[in-house]
């Protein structure tokens, strides 16, 4: 009888281990309101890719403060951040315990947009014009670099403190130039029919082709739940691969989960990002260590972080299956 009971218990444990759901939900915290940077998450949820890995995943809206700080404090397992945002968190005697585990997009698609009538078709021509700044030292150093390298006078730019949320409206006020993410704001500008110039940061130096955005994880979570983390990344890879192959359906899935979004805008953005999620790499999410290191070296050389960040610190490809 004891042997029979033991056999039943062992069988039960084996069955529990096969395809078992994680004991608690895995939380992925967004960086901003839902947009096409996040499509792969919603596709993985909708198509059952998380479920197929035995996972229950909760997509969490961004906090009032910093997603990066929240993940570092252990408030959630995963979150969306940016390589530049991570820099001060890593360049510290007491760095936040965070690691970037996947690049949601391979290249920095952000840059400066302006109405064509302003004539800002080169960085040096920003001089004498107004620029909406959110007063970040890294932001302003990047602007200084591209303008100065192009022979312009950075000091002649009129910095206007303004956290722009509607770039289409902002460009039709006294703001001449705005930092945008092309996949989102760039598509909104096209939808509005505005004629613009766009200065793509990555065209003005490899050190400006930093990773933006990235998926980060809490280091303690990774140490204790490495296999689960790999399953999360596997499901996300499937989600983003689906979005690459099926941009229109992926757009519809995102809008299904976030109905306040405009479907035409989302479809336009998905068609832009289908070529950007992976770009030239064969595996979604992969980091290029040399490019990662180059950006952080540039930050330190320009006194934008208090201490150097050691090479290959802050990211890993180890959890990509």
N, C-alpha and C positions, 0 to 999 in steps of 0.2 A: 504493500500500500504506500509506504514511504517513497519507494522507488518510482511508483506511478505518479505520485504528487510532485516529486522532484522533476520528473520528465515534463509534466505539464507546465511547471514554473519555468524551466529552461526554454521550452517551446514558446511560452508567452513572452519571455525576454527577447528571444530572437525575432519574433514577429514585431515586437515593439520597436526594435532597432532598425527594421527594414522600412524605409520610407516614412519614419515617424516624424511628426511635426515637432518643431522646436518648442521647448516648454513655455516660452514667452515670446511675444511679438518682437521682431527686429524692427527698430525704428530708423527711418531715413528722413532726416530733417532737410527741408528745402532751404535755399539761400534767399529766395525771392518768391513772389507769387508765381504759381505754376506757369511754365512756358515751355517752348520746344527744346530747351536744354534738358528738360526733365522727361521728355516723351518716352524714353526707354523704360523709365520706372513704371509709368502708367500702362504701357504695353505689357510689361512683365506681369503686372497685376491682372490686367484684363484677360490675357491669354493663358493664365495659369502657370507661367514659367516659375514663379516663386513656389507655388503649390506643388509643382512637380519635383521640386528640390526638398519638399517636406518643410517648407518655411511659411510662417505667417508674418507678413511684412506690413508695417504701417507707414504710410507716407505722411509726414508731419509738416504742417505749414510753418514758415519761419517764425522764430521768436521775436520779441521786441528788441532784444539785443543781438549779439553775434552768434551765428550758427557755429562758427569755428570755436568760440569760447565754450559754448554749450557742449560740444563733442569732447573738448579737452577736459571738461569737468565731469564727464561721464553721464551727462544728461540724456544721451542717446548713443546708439551704436555707430551710426553712420550719419554723415551730413554732406552738404554740398558747399564747397568753398572755392578759393582761387589761389594760385601760387603766390600772387603778390600779397593777398590778405594773410596768408600763412606766415609770411616772412618775419614780422615782428614777434609772432608767437613762437617761432623757432630760434630766433636770434636773441636768446636770453640765457642767463645763468640758471633759470628755472623754466625751461621751455615747456610749452603745453604738450601733453602726451598725445599727439595726433600724427597720423601718417596718411598721405594721399595714396589711395590704392587703385585708382583708375582715372584716366583722363577722359572726361565726358566728350570733349572735342579735342582734336589733335593740335590745332593751332590757335593762336590768338587772333580772333576775327574782329577785335575792337579797333576803333580809330576815331578820327575827327571828321564830323560832317558839317557842312555849311551849304547854304543856298548858292547855286551857281552864280547868281548875280553879284555875290560878294567878292568873287574873284580869288578865293582861297584855294588855288589848285596846287599849291606847294606849301610845305610847313612854314617857310620864311614869310609867307604872305599872311600869316596869322597876326603879325605885328600890325598894330593900329586898329585891331578888331577886338570885339568883346568875346570872352570865352566863359562859359558857365562852369565854375569849379566847385568841387565839394571839399576843397582845402586839404586834400591828402598830400603829404610830402612826396610819396612815390608818384602819384598822378602828375604833380607839377614838375617833378624831375624828368618824367618822360616827355612832357610837352617841351620843357627847356632843351632837352637833348635833340629832338627832331628839328626844332626851330633853329637852334644854334648850329647844328651840323649842316643845315641847309643855307647858312649864311644870314639868318635873320636875327633880329634883336628881341630876345625873349621879354626884356623889360618893357617893351612897347605894347605888349598884349594887355588889354584891360580885363583883369580878372574880376568876374562878377560872381560872388557866392550864390550858388543856386543849384539845388539838387533836383535836376530835371526829371520829371516822371512822364511827361508828355512831350516828346521831342518835336513832333509835328507842330504843336502850338508854340513851343519855345522858339523855334526857328523863325516864326512870324512875329516875334516881338523884337526887343532890342538886343537879343542874344544872337551873335553871329556864328559861333562855333560851339559844338557840343560833342563830348565823348559819347560814343554809342557802341553797342554791340550789333554788328551788321545783321546777324540772323534774326534779330527781333526788331529793333528800331529801324534798321535799314529797310526791312520789308514794309514796315508801317509807312515809311516815307514814300516808298514806291506806290503803295496802295493809295496814298493821298495825292499822287501825281506831282510831287515836288521835284524840280530839277536841282540836283545837288552835286557837290564835289565830296569825295571821301578819301581821306588820307589814312591808309591802312598801316598801323604801327609796325607790323611784322616786315613791311617793305623797307623800313628805315633802320635795320640792324637786327641781327639774329638774337641779340640779348633782349629784344623787346617781343620776341615770339615766345612768351611764357605761356604756361598752361592755365587756361581759363575757359570753363570751370573744371573743377576736379571733385572726385568723391573722396572724402576723408573718413577715417575711422579712428575710434579711441584705441590707443595702444594696449591698454589693459584688456579690452574686449578681444583684440586680435590675438594676444598672447594666450588667452583662455579659451577662445572659440575659433581657432584657425580654420578648422574644417567647415564650420558654419559660414564663416566669412567667404570662403571659396565658393560655397553654394550660392550665396547672395550675388557674388560677382558673375557666376555662370548664368544665373537667371537674368541679370542685367545685360550681359553680353547678348543673350538671345533677344532681349527686348530692343536693344539698339540695332542689332542686325536686322530685325524685322522692320524697324523704322527706316533703315537704309533701303531695304528692298521694296517696301510698301509705304511710301511717304504719304499718300492720300489716306489710306486706311489708318495709318498711325495718327494722322491729324484728327481723323474722326474719333479715334479712341480717346485722345487727349481732350477733345471738346466734350465727349460724352461724360468724362469725369469732372471737367471744369466747364460747365455750359455757358458761363459768362464770356468765354473767349470767342473771338470772331473766327469762324471756320476758314474764310478766304485768306485771312492773315496767317493762320496756322498752316494752311496748305503751302502758301508761298514760303514760309519759314522752313517747313519740312523739306521742300525741294532744294532750298539752299543748303541745309544741313546734311542732306543725304550724302553730299560729297565731302563734308567736314568732320562727321563723327569719327571716321577712321582715316580719311585722307590717304596718305601713302602707306600706312602700316597695314600689315596683314591681320593683326589681331586687335580688336577694339580694346581701348583702355590703356594700351602700352605707353610707358614713358620712355623718352630718350634722356638718359642720364646727363649727357654732355649739355644738352639744351637746358635742362633743369638747373644744372650747376652754373651755367653761364649767366643766367638771370640773377641768381643770388650773389655771384661774384660782382656783377655790375652794381647791385644795390650797395654792397659793402664798399666798393671802390668810390662810390659817390656819397658815402656817409649817410645812407638812408636807413641802415640798420646799425645797431650798437656794437655788434660783434659778428665775425664771419660765421657763416653756416657751413659746416664741413661738407665736403663733396658727398653726394648721394644720400644726404640726410633729408628726411621729410617725405620721401616717396618710396614705393616698392612695387615691383611687378609680380611679387611672389604669390599673390592671391588670385591672379588671373589664370584660369585653368588652361 
